[in-house]
Amino acid sequence: MKKLSNMVKTSVLSIILVIFTVVFISCNSDDDSVNKNRQIAFANYPYLSNFIILESGLEMHYLDEGEGEIPLIMVHGLPTSSYLWRKMIPELSRNNRVIAIDLPNFGKSEKTGGTPCSGEYVEYINEFVEALNLPKVRLLNHDMGGFVGGLFAARYPEKVDAAAMFEVVFSGPFPKDFLPPFLQELRGPNADQLVLEDNFFIETLLLNNDFNGMPDPAFGRTSIVQLNEDEVTEFRSPFLTPESRQALHFDRDCLGILEINDQNRADFIEIAQYFQQTDKPRLVLFGNPSFVLSGDFAPPGAVDPISNLPITMRNVVTGSVSGQVGGWQNIDNVSVYDMIKPSLHYWQNETNGAAEEAAVAISNWLDNL
């Protein structure tokens, strides 16, 4: 019996040793297929990378931090990624689950080739939401993410509980001749040279020419701070070759505020009508002084014939202009926040506290939903 008891003990110890070895190897393996979803996403930040394969077959990268019943999906713009939200995530994830996505073609997500427009990105987001089994989400939209996230809300209203947005234009569409000079260039004959060869969206728009030996952009800086080397490396990394920059032709081919083509116009009207008519909670943040919405962006002389008020973004979202010109009609659940810290376009990058201020404002809004 004693011999049998020793055999049992030896067997049990052997099993424990095998289990420990398997667990240890699993936790320390260098195999990318094992560790891919557990790698630190960005230098100097504790967020873990997550990857998921969409129904369309594309691999999509995202951050998933905090806990909460209805997650906040953060939709970046041109030419950024989930990295843009790095300074805002600690505050936003304090009481909420926040999911910062890399749209296909951006960040660490897979490239699709070509230049998808808002409608295609909407379907990628829907596939993402379905893959994560998220019945409802909240949205935080910035820049191009306003057109993409806005159109997602319009097409899948049952899935969207609320939406916050900044540096996004909804008071349009505008005629093609109403264009800032740099957008005229991006839609001109030199567009390929600017976007694909010169990497305009990274070097000039995002980095303000700080690292290419050129002067500040003629249209003005988009952020006050000069980024550090780690930040520059992260933002540049998805767009190291002309071939990788095709999706950055979004402003030329898809820009929501312009009547580029019938589909573009229809998409933008769909977004505008959704936000005009929905009673879902909405938050609009205005910068100080902002870049896209500087002066409450509106075509010169655009006046509501009913109220005689200028058709500015602020007048649109506060319901001060009529529905005839896009004024939001259900405004009981509309909140407006004006930034105190100086903020241009990429508030999330600033070191003056603008990112943190915006995060607190959004967090407070979420707490009161």
Salt bridges, closest charged atoms under 4 A:
GLU59 OE2 - LYS36 NZ 3.05
ASP64 OD2 - ARG97 NH2 2.67
GLU91 OE2 - ARG94 NH2 2.88
ASP102 OD2 - HIS61 ND1 2.82
GLU130 OE2 - LYS159 NZ 2.58
ASP143 OD1 - HIS345 NE2 2.73
ASP161 OD2 - ARG138 NE 2.72
GLU167 OE1 - HIS345 ND1 2.71
ASP192 OD1 - HIS249 NE2 2.76
ASP192 OD1 - ARG252 NH1 3.44
GLU203 OE2 - ARG236 NE 2.84
ASP210 OD2 - ARG221 NH2 2.97
ASP216 OD1 - ARG221 NH1 2.96
GLU231 OE2 - ARG86 NH2 2.76
GLU234 OE2 - LYS108 NZ 3.37
ASP253 OD1 - ARG252 NE 2.75
GLU259 OE2 - ARG265 NH1 2.85
ASP267 OD1 - ARG155 NH2 2.81
GLU270 OE1 - ARG155 NH2 3.19
ASP296 OD2 - ARG314 NE 3.30
ASP338 OD1 - ARG314 NH2 2.85
